[in-house]
Amino acid sequence: MDRQPDIFYVNPKLTKKAWVNLFKEAKELSYDVRIDGLLDSWTRKPVNLTYDQIITCFEKTLKRHLHITFIHRMSRWKAEKDYLSIGFCTLIRKYRFLEIDPIEQDHYGDLFLWIEVDIEHKEKFLKKYKLVAR
């Protein structure tokens, strides 16, 4: 069976506040939420941040320094099912502006939020947030 490519969805007009609402909805429906930090150019490692702290990072980061994702991940094997991968990563390397210092500053760069949601919720998100495949 040939694997189908993942489908990426976007809405460039969606505000950061709307994305925060989308993330909150996704988190409430999720079966997995992960928060990682980039240690070097390739290595990500779980970091000790709460969901509220990572959302604060999102809110304090300029939109042009965010990579926001809403992805329909296609299954790789017959036993696996498709799912949604929703979240963001920062594109600025250091978080010196945070009032909280959740991570040792010498050992982290960009931050990542990963929210995984069952595929059955896809149409609701696409319609509500006017997301389109790119």
LINQUIMO-V603018 format. One record per residue. N is the residue number from 1. RES is the residue in three letters. SS is DSSP state (H for helix, E for strand, L for the rest). Layout:
N & RES & SS
N & RES & SS
This chain:
1 & MET & L
2 & ASP & L
3 & ARG & L
4 & GLN & L
5 & PRO & L
6 & ASP & L
7 & ILE & E
8 & PHE & E
9 & TYR & E
10 & VAL & E
11 & ASN & L
12 & PRO & L
13 & LYS & L
14 & LEU & L
15 & THR & L
16 & LYS & H
17 & LYS & H
18 & ALA & H
19 & TRP & H
20 & VAL & H
21 & ASN & H
22 & LEU & H
23 & PHE & H
24 & LYS & H
25 & GLU & H
26 & ALA & H
27 & LYS & H
28 & GLU & H
29 & LEU & H
30 & SER & L
31 & TYR & L
32 & ASP & E
33 & VAL & E
34 & ARG & E
35 & ILE & E
36 & ASP & E
37 & GLY & E
38 & LEU & E
39 & LEU & L
40 & ASP & L
41 & SER & L
42 & TRP & L
43 & THR & L
44 & ARG & E
45 & LYS & E
46 & PRO & E
47 & VAL & L
48 & ASN & L
49 & LEU & L
50 & THR & L
51 & TYR & H
52 & ASP & H
53 & GLN & H
54 & ILE & H
55 & ILE & H
56 & THR & H
57 & CYS & H
58 & PHE & H
59 & GLU & H
60 & LYS & H
61 & THR & L
62 & LEU & L
63 & LYS & H
64 & ARG & H
65 & HIS & H
66 & LEU & E
67 & HIS & E
68 & ILE & E
69 & THR & E
70 & PHE & E
71 & ILE & E
72 & HIS & E
73 & ARG & E
74 & MET & L
75 & SER & L
76 & ARG & L
77 & TRP & L
78 & LYS & L
79 & ALA & L
80 & GLU & L
81 & LYS & L
82 & ASP & L
83 & TYR & E
84 & LEU & E
85 & SER & E
86 & ILE & E
87 & GLY & E
88 & PHE & E
89 & CYS & E
90 & THR & E
91 & LEU & L
92 & ILE & L
93 & ARG & L
94 & LYS & L
95 & TYR & L
96 & ARG & L
97 & PHE & L
98 & LEU & L
99 & GLU & L
100 & ILE & L
101 & ASP & L
102 & PRO & L
103 & ILE & L
104 & GLU & L
105 & GLN & H
106 & ASP & H
107 & HIS & H
108 & TYR & L
109 & GLY & L
110 & ASP & L
111 & LEU & E
112 & PHE & E
113 & LEU & E
114 & TRP & E
115 & ILE & E
116 & GLU & E
117 & VAL & E
118 & ASP & E
119 & ILE & H
120 & GLU & H
121 & HIS & H
122 & LYS & H
123 & GLU & H
124 & LYS & H
125 & PHE & H
126 & LEU & H
127 & LYS & H
128 & LYS & H
129 & TYR & H
130 & LYS & L
131 & LEU & L
132 & VAL & E
133 & ALA & E
134 & ARG & L
